[in-house]
Amino acid sequence: MKFREEKFDTIKIKTGSEEDVTKAIEEISVTHIIIDMQYGFTVDRDSVMWYSVLIIARKK
C-alpha cells in the first residue's frame, strides 16, 4: 500500500502560560491539523524558558 508523503511543519511556541498555548492552538487549528505536540525547555543562566513544539500539516 502506498501512502502520499505529507509535508509537516514544525512550529515552536514560547509558553508564558497554558492560555497562550491554548490560544495559539485554536488559531493554528483553523488552517492546520495538529499531528503532535511536545514540550521542552531551555535554561539560560537563571531563567527557564518553556516552549511547546507543534507538528502541523496544512488542511486540504
PAFI-511156 format. One line per field, with one value per residue (C-alpha): residue number from 1; residue in three letters; z, x, y. Coordinates in nm, 3 decimals, always signed. Layout:
BEGIN
seq [NUM	...]
type [Ala	...]
z [Z	...]
x [X	...]
y [Y	...]
// end
This chain:
BEGIN
seq [1	2	3	4	5	6	7	8	9	10	11	12	13	14	15	16	17	18	19	20	21	22	23	24	25	26	27	28	29	30	31	32	33	34	35	36	37	38	39	40	41	42	43	44	45	46	47	48	49	50	51	52	53	54	55	56	57	58	59	60]
type [Met	Lys	Phe	Arg	Glu	Glu	Lys	Phe	Asp	Thr	Ile	Lys	Ile	Lys	Thr	Gly	Ser	Glu	Glu	Asp	Val	Thr	Lys	Ala	Ile	Glu	Glu	Ile	Ser	Val	Thr	His	Ile	Ile	Ile	Asp	Met	Gln	Tyr	Gly	Phe	Thr	Val	Asp	Arg	Asp	Ser	Val	Met	Trp	Tyr	Ser	Val	Leu	Ile	Ile	Ala	Arg	Lys	Lys]
z [+0.000	-0.093	+0.116	-0.010	+0.158	+0.371	+0.434	+0.802	+0.952	+1.298	+1.497	+1.837	+2.078	+2.375	+2.653	+2.902	+3.023	+2.933	+2.797	+2.548	+2.412	+2.400	+2.214	+1.967	+1.906	+1.839	+1.582	+1.414	+1.401	+1.171	+0.884	+1.007	+1.160	+1.470	+1.443	+1.756	+2.044	+2.262	+2.544	+2.614	+2.796	+2.769	+3.067	+3.028	+3.336	+3.599	+3.384	+3.241	+2.914	+2.838	+2.489	+2.304	+1.974	+1.744	+1.440	+1.198	+0.848	+0.630	+0.586	+0.234]
x [+0.000	+0.136	+0.097	+0.124	+0.402	+0.258	+0.451	+0.471	+0.574	+0.712	+0.648	+0.776	+0.564	+0.724	+0.484	+0.421	+0.115	-0.123	-0.368	-0.105	-0.072	-0.446	-0.499	-0.221	-0.359	-0.707	-0.565	-0.348	-0.619	-0.827	-0.587	-0.377	-0.413	-0.204	-0.025	+0.183	+0.272	+0.580	+0.715	+1.068	+1.263	+1.588	+1.783	+1.957	+2.154	+1.882	+1.572	+1.397	+1.210	+0.939	+0.815	+0.575	+0.663	+0.369	+0.400	+0.135	+0.011	-0.193	-0.555	-0.655]
y [+0.000	+0.341	+0.649	+1.001	+1.184	+1.462	+1.778	+1.858	+2.188	+2.236	+2.548	+2.642	+2.845	+3.012	+2.932	+3.203	+3.019	+2.742	+3.000	+3.117	+2.765	+2.708	+3.035	+2.957	+2.608	+2.748	+2.989	+2.727	+2.461	+2.681	+2.618	+2.325	+1.983	+1.931	+1.597	+1.602	+1.828	+1.818	+2.029	+2.133	+2.395	+2.582	+2.707	+3.040	+3.143	+3.185	+3.168	+2.867	+2.917	+2.665	+2.607	+2.383	+2.227	+2.160	+1.941	+2.057	+1.985	+2.217	+2.115	+2.024]
// end
